[in-house]
Amino acid sequence: MAEEDDDISVSNSFDAWARCMSSRYQRDRLYRYGNFEPCSAQWKDIGIVMKAKWARTKEEKEDLLNQTFYRKNLGGDQSKSPTAGVIWELKEKPSWEYGK
């Protein structure tokens, strides 16, 4: 049986899919881009994360998690945010660093 891993959360993947399917997200998507999001990438992430949860080695887990839509397109990189450049512009220097 696979060991518990705090980095792997099926519920977070499910939440991302549910948020994508929400009427508010779809309305905003329609307004910004003129089409609806199919949310198939988020649905696929749920399956990948479930496989990673049961992977035997850390390397296998990491390989699976690196295939997810979240890691490829969002992760912690703000420049990959779906609202960057559409709603707000990225700053080279954050505002909290101007006074230094």
Buried (B, 14 or more C-beta within 10 A) or exposed (E): EEEEEEEBEBEEBBEBBEEBBEEEBBEBBEEEEEEEBEBEBBBBBBEBBBBBBEBEEEEBBBEBBEBBBBBEEBEEEEEEBBEEEEEEEEEEEEEEEEEE
